[in-house]
Amino acid sequence: MTSSKTVFTMSGGRVNLDRRPVLRGIDLSVEPGEAVAVLGANGSGKSTLIRALLGLIPLSGGETLLYDRPPARFREWWRIGYVPQRLSVGGGVPTTIREIVASGRIARQRRLRPTSAADREATGRALAAVGLAHRASDPVQALSGGQQQRVLIARALAGEPDTFVMDEPTAGVDSESQKLLAETLSVLVEQGKTVLLVAHELGPLEPLITRAVVLRDGYVCHDGPPPHAVGTHALPGHDHVHPHAEEEPVSPLDWRPIS
Amino acid sequence: MIELLQFDFMRRALIAALLVGLVAPAIGTFMVQRRLALLGDGIGHVALTGVALGFLTGTAPVLTAVLVSVLGAVAIELVRARGRTSGDVALALLFYGGIAGGVLLISLAPGGSNATLTSYLFGSISSVPVEDVWVIGLLAAAVLGVLVVFGRELYVLSQDEEVARASGLPVRFLSLLIAVTAALTVVIAMRVVGLLLVSALMVVPVATSQQLTRGFTSTMLLSMLFGMISTVGGLTSSFYVEVPPGAVIVIVALTGFVLALGLGRFIRRSRPQESTP
């Protein structure tokens, strides 16, 4: 399944949104089997970067390749599982969890060919992997934010791609769902899948990330091992205003009159 | 009900009503999901220019309406995809242009007047000629064919355009397909409920069935049933009481919505509470 082709190769990538430069020259390549986190402060261009890597936003300069091909000429989309940040509820026509997850098979399906047994099995496995099999016929609209995120991940899982691209999978997600996500992802990484995710902070995902790419003002300012232990506090742009741990913990109970 | 079928015009009208009731909510489900509920209205206004063009040139108004409304739908879709903010303004421009163009062209047509347009604006199902029934049948088959072949892809598109693109789907083609299919549906529905009420049949049955369902497919199928009940029910009652069928059809559909609203509340309350950890 895994090939030796580089998954993403961006050289000198520039993106303008509304004539404002968001990415100002990004060189980045991601090899198969890597688990890469794109980190950075709000507005540093993280989401823009992964969407540009997938060809969802046009580059205004430089070039980007998906499995050695420009996105416009890329044909093997079944290799990509894209997990957007939010479930877009749209006009609010109800839809079941199973319908959403099953639609992740689309890149593997042919027109006029009915849904196959393999499609149904993959959908079932994906639902089980995120712990939502028992709720498959419930409408997604009834789920909490964390559960909706799990549905989106299941949709990507159902397509059995080689590479997962996730936009802030941990944002606004309860800690239980975050732990479940970390478990699911570590299985994928063990299977040799490529993972590229955007995060504001890594949290429980930290142990499985092999490489961190930190963006600042549209440039890559760090590319290498993830900033361990210190977590997001070491990131550029982080406002380091709270008291350090070495300082005496202060609580109302510690208060004593100075005599 | 049986005595209705003794009349040729009524048989034709019932066939047209059934087809429209079946097809309009089916494409309407995708439009509602994509937040394009008013697209049908926009196309309906443009179709009026097409109808007038037919009278002016001596061609069948149904055919010119197909042509012009397809062009209008493509224009709306291109503007929607291009401009990020001015989608509703573009739609509004087409509304006005369509009506003004229709009134202008019909006044130039020999013997044409605004009264000619009235039957298209408000429908005239009881005077549908045989040829129109054939055209309606063919267009309905085309619309259903599109939904059968492209349904899965249209579902992904209407859920999330970026995911559709990242799945390798031809997003622009599919968006145009929805617009063109909507345009065909507008022309089909034009004879039944009239251009001003076309959108009601695309939107109201969907709004009704989504009160009662949990899935996308079930919403679509149920809305098709509601659509047929509305058109046939409205047509039948207008046979017994002297009222315009188009208006009755829409009123029947809206009554169904109000009933479903209450019923939906009741169903949700009586369902066992789902645990949301």
Interface residues (C-beta under 8 A of the other chain):
Chain A: R51 L54 G55 L56 F74 R75 W77 W78 I80 Y82 P84 L87 S88 G90 G91 G92 V93 P94 T95 T96 R98 E99 I100 S103 I106 A107 Q109 R111 L112 R135 S137 D138 P139 A142 L143 S144 Q147 R155 G159 V165 E176
Chain B: T29 M31 V32 Q33 R34 R35 A37 V149 F150 R152 E153 Y155 V156 S158 Q159 D160 E162 V163 A164 R165 A166 S167 G168 L169 V206 Q210 T213 R214 G215 F216 T217 T219 E274 T276 P277
